[in-house]
Amino acid sequence: MTRFSLFALTAFALAGTAHAASTVGINAAIRNKVVVRAASDPAPRAAILKARVSLGDQVQTANASMLQILLLDRSNFTVGANARVTIDRFVYDPQRSASAVGASVAKGAFRFISGRSIHNMPGKTAITTPVASIGVRGTIFEGVVGTDAVRIAAREGAAAGGKVDPETATLIVLRGPAATPTDPGGAIDVTAFGETIALDKPGMALFIPGPNQKPIGPFTLSDPGLLALHELLRTTPDPQDGKGGFDAEGNPIVDRTLEVLPDLRGN
């Protein structure tokens, strides 16, 4: 059994013991320095591979670091470099195959890949940043809060000519899949400063410069912009690190973990 299927099987086993209400998933992949602070314990501890993730745990990553969390509903939440993230709401009913996730991103990069059960509780899953709320309709999206958001948006021309807060500025991009005539999902609804904008085409992005400011966009995030986000979310070392393991296809741990999940859904 590969390590990727082992992670997924472990998460599937955890779903069968969901009576431990505070457990929301497991640490499926770790890169470099990641610490976790439990809601009941003010002292941070180093993240451990395959350890359980509990409601209210605060994840903090260092530069060039990453934690991938596999949730019980098979949603996948990647916390990228220089991030501080808390999963503060999680509802999962395996009998109905219905779930809802709530997470807050104070700073740094993140990626969310929704599980199918999120479709059965529409409008209930949301990721928040200091300046935006992202309603999830079942898809993959990425974002970044802080100076990296400003840096990427500036290259896109989205941060020019306005007041930008380097602490709270937020960039969000839909990665897909897009909505289809038979599937109303595949989109996110971004609310900022009283305005809600739907992103329903892969590559479409929004930039929110700071508090009480209207979102800029939608605009198509360029390939260099997508690559800059990817660098903050990589799940494998750069080949120049001398550690090997780099896969040019992108995020191998994310992709291969999810490959085995459809098989588990039929069990």
C-alpha positions in Angstrom: 0.0 0.0 0.0 1.4 3.4 -0.9 1.7 6.2 1.7 -1.0 8.1 -0.2 -3.6 5.4 0.0 -2.6 4.9 3.7 -3.4 8.5 4.4 -6.8 8.3 2.8 -7.6 4.9 4.5 -6.7 6.4 7.8 -9.1 9.3 7.2 -11.8 6.9 6.2 -11.3 4.9 9.4 -11.5 8.1 11.4 -14.9 8.8 9.8 -16.2 5.6 11.4 -15.2 6.9 14.9 -16.7 10.4 14.4 -18.3 10.2 17.9 -15.1 12.0 18.9 -16.8 15.2 17.9 -13.7 17.3 18.1 -11.8 15.3 15.5 -12.1 16.8 12.1 -9.4 15.0 10.1 -5.7 14.0 10.0 -2.4 15.6 9.0 -1.8 14.0 5.6 1.4 15.7 4.6 3.9 18.0 6.3 6.7 20.0 4.8 9.3 21.8 6.9 8.2 23.7 10.0 4.6 23.5 11.1 3.2 24.0 14.6 -0.3 23.4 16.0 -1.9 25.1 18.9 -4.9 23.3 20.4 -7.9 25.3 21.6 -7.4 23.8 25.1 -3.6 24.3 25.2 -1.9 27.6 24.7 1.5 25.9 24.1 2.1 25.2 20.4 3.4 21.7 19.4 5.1 20.4 16.3 2.7 18.9 13.7 3.0 15.1 13.5 2.2 13.1 10.3 -1.2 11.2 10.6 -2.0 12.9 13.9 -5.6 13.8 14.4 -6.7 17.4 13.8 -9.3 18.8 16.2 -11.8 21.5 16.0 -10.3 24.8 17.0 -6.7 23.8 16.3 -4.7 26.7 15.1 -2.1 25.8 12.4 0.9 28.0 11.8 3.5 27.4 9.1 6.9 29.0 8.5 8.5 30.1 5.3 8.6 27.3 2.6 6.5 25.1 4.8 3.1 23.4 4.4 0.5 21.2 6.1 -2.1 19.2 4.2 -5.2 18.3 6.2 -7.5 15.5 5.0 -10.9 16.1 6.6 -13.3 13.4 7.5 -15.7 14.3 4.7 -12.7 13.9 2.3 -12.3 17.6 1.7 -8.7 18.6 1.5 -7.3 21.7 3.1 -3.7 22.7 2.3 -2.1 25.4 4.6 0.8 26.9 2.7 3.8 29.1 3.6 3.7 31.7 6.3 0.1 31.0 7.2 -2.1 31.0 10.3 -5.3 29.0 9.9 -8.0 27.7 12.2 -10.8 25.2 11.4 -13.5 26.5 13.6 -16.6 24.7 12.3 -17.1 21.2 11.0 -20.4 19.3 10.6 -20.4 15.8 9.0 -23.2 13.3 8.7 -21.9 10.2 7.1 -25.4 8.7 6.9 -26.6 11.5 4.7 -23.2 12.1 3.1 -23.6 15.8 4.1 -21.0 18.1 5.5 -20.1 21.7 6.1 -16.7 23.3 6.9 -15.8 26.6 8.3 -12.2 27.9 8.5 -10.5 31.2 9.1 -7.3 32.2 7.5 -5.5 35.1 9.3 -2.5 35.2 7.0 -0.7 33.1 4.4 -1.5 30.8 1.5 -4.2 28.1 1.4 -5.9 25.7 -1.0 -9.4 24.1 -0.4 -10.6 21.0 -2.4 -14.2 20.2 -1.4 -15.5 16.7 -0.8 -18.7 15.6 -2.5 -20.7 15.7 0.7 -20.5 19.5 0.8 -22.9 19.6 -2.1 -25.6 18.1 0.2 -25.4 21.1 2.6 -25.3 24.0 0.0 -24.3 27.4 1.3 -23.0 26.1 4.6 -19.2 25.9 3.9 -17.2 29.1 4.0 -13.6 30.1 4.4 -13.0 33.6 5.8 -10.1 36.0 5.7 -9.8 39.3 7.5 -11.5 41.1 4.6 -13.5 38.4 2.8 -15.8 35.4 3.1 -15.7 32.7 0.5 -18.8 30.6 0.1 -18.0 27.2 -1.4 -20.3 25.5 -3.9 -18.0 22.4 -4.4 -14.7 23.1 -6.2 -11.0 23.8 -5.8 -9.8 27.3 -5.0 -6.7 28.9 -3.7 -6.0 32.1 -1.8 -3.4 34.1 0.0 -3.6 36.7 2.7 -0.9 39.4 3.4 2.2 40.6 1.7 2.3 37.7 -0.8 -1.3 38.6 -1.9 -0.1 42.2 -2.5 3.0 41.0 -4.4 1.1 38.7 -6.8 -1.7 41.2 -7.3 0.7 44.0 -8.1 2.2 41.9 -10.9 -1.3 41.5 -12.3 -1.9 45.2 -12.1 -4.7 44.7 -9.6 -3.0 46.5 -6.7 -2.2 49.7 -8.6 -3.6 53.1 -7.7 -5.3 52.3 -4.4 -4.8 51.9 -0.7 -3.5 48.4 0.1 -3.2 46.9 3.6 -0.2 44.4 3.5 -1.6 42.6 6.6 -5.1 41.8 5.4 -5.1 42.1 1.6 -6.5 38.9 0.1 -6.1 37.3 -3.3 -8.5 34.5 -4.3 -8.5 32.3 -7.5 -10.8 29.6 -8.6 -8.9 26.6 -9.9 -11.9 24.5 -11.0 -13.7 22.5 -12.1 -16.1 25.0 -13.6 -19.9 24.7 -13.4 -21.7 22.6 -16.0 -25.3 22.5 -17.2 -25.9 19.4 -15.1 -23.9 20.5 -12.1 -24.5 23.9 -10.5 -21.4 23.5 -8.4 -17.9 24.3 -9.4 -17.9 27.9 -8.1 -17.3 30.1 -5.1 -19.0 33.3 -3.9 -16.7 35.9 -2.5 -18.2 38.6 -0.2 -16.3 41.7 0.7 -17.4 45.2 1.8 -21.1 44.2 1.2 -20.5 43.0 -2.3 -20.8 39.4 -3.4 -19.1 38.2 -6.6 -19.3 34.7 -8.0 -16.2 33.1 -9.6 -17.3 30.3 -11.8 -14.5 29.9 -14.4 -11.1 28.4 -13.6 -8.4 31.0 -13.4 -10.7 33.8 -12.4 -9.5 35.8 -9.5 -10.4 38.6 -7.1 -8.2 40.9 -5.1 -9.5 42.7 -1.9 -6.9 45.4 -1.0 -7.9 45.8 2.7 -10.7 46.4 5.2 -13.8 48.3 3.9 -12.6 48.2 0.3 -14.4 46.8 -2.7 -13.0 43.7 -4.4 -11.0 44.3 -7.6 -12.0 42.0 -10.5 -12.8 39.4 -11.5 -9.8 39.1 -13.7 -7.9 36.2 -15.2 -4.8 35.4 -13.1 -1.8 35.0 -15.3 0.3 31.9 -15.5 3.1 33.6 -13.5 0.5 34.5 -10.9 -0.7 30.9 -10.7 2.9 29.7 -10.4 3.6 32.2 -7.6 0.6 30.7 -5.7 1.8 27.2 -6.5 5.2 28.0 -5.0 3.5 28.9 -1.7 1.5 25.7 -1.7 4.0 23.0 -2.9 3.7 19.7 -1.1 7.2 18.5 -2.2 10.6 20.0 -1.9 12.2 22.0 -4.7 14.7 19.8 -6.6 17.3 22.5 -5.8 16.8 21.7 -2.1 18.8 18.5 -2.7 16.0 16.4 -1.1 14.4 15.1 -4.3 10.8 14.1 -4.6 9.7 16.9 -6.9 7.0 16.0 -9.3 6.6 18.4 -12.3 2.8 17.6 -12.4 2.2 19.9 -9.5 1.0 18.8 -6.1 1.5 15.0 -6.1 0.4 14.3 -2.6 -2.8 16.2 -3.1 -3.5 14.6 -6.5 -2.6 11.0 -5.5 -4.4 11.2 -2.2 -7.6 12.1 -3.9 -7.2 9.4 -6.5 -8.0 6.7 -4.0 -11.0 8.4 -2.4 -13.6 7.4 -5.0 -12.8 3.8 -4.3 -13.4 4.3 -0.6 -16.8 6.0 -1.2 -18.1 2.7 -2.6 -17.1 0.8 0.5 
